[in-house]
Amino acid sequence: GAGVSQSPSNKVTEKGKDVELRCDPISGHTALYWYRQSLGQGLEFLIYFQGNSAPDKSGLPSDRFSAERTGGSVSTLTIQRTQQEDSAVYLCASSARGQGAGSKNIQYFGAGTRLSVL
Amino acid sequence: KQEVTQIPAALSVPEGENLVLNCSFTDSAIYNLQWFRQDPGKGLTSLLLIQSSQREQTSGRLNASLDKSSGRSTLYIAASQPGDSATYLCAAQDDKIIFGKGTRLHILP
């Protein structure tokens, strides 16, 4: 497709289970971002991939959260041993270039995955 | 640490009015500032991006301004329409992108 695709659109899981969220960025985009939006809160940065560079993981809230980007394209965000406070909408975005001075860096967002932990 | 604040949190205005949404940020050393729109159950749509060297950007009925020295950006919407109802988010980018919590806009028909 032409846009950023995320799957599943909705995920309901039981506390303690592991979940995987998938993001398909726009073809050719080298930068990929994961964000989390909790109810009533703003967007929270989680992790950033740029090309083959080591990802910026500084936003991951705990070691239960991890992300991979295979082949510089599809990314998977994994949450292990889910907790109720993990319930949120997880948004993925991609851009043609990464961060930095002079970068136009328009980010295109997917529709998100709504995660509910019971 | 960069903090981004949007005021008001919610706004209702009659159709046809012009309106201004406000965004402030604490660290002026940003690369750019971006305004997004979010519709319920949807992802974000980028509206305007202002580079740090620019003072404003325009797209149709939208105009965004940037004043780095005062740490402020505004989004001006002219001749508002019911279809403009959405949550509007601003985001300041330095080494990361930090979002405000958004302004929920409701245009009354």
Interface residues (C-beta under 8 A of the other chain):
Chain A: V4 Q6 Y33 Y35 G40 Q41 G42 L43 E44 F45 Y48 D56 S58 G59 L91 A93 Q99 G100 A101 G102 S103 K104 N105 I106 Q107 Y108 F109 G110 A111 G112
Chain B: V4 Y31 N32 Q34 F36 G41 K42 G43 L44 T45 S46 L49 Q51 S52 L89 A91 Q93 D95 K96 I97 I98 F99 G100 K101 G102
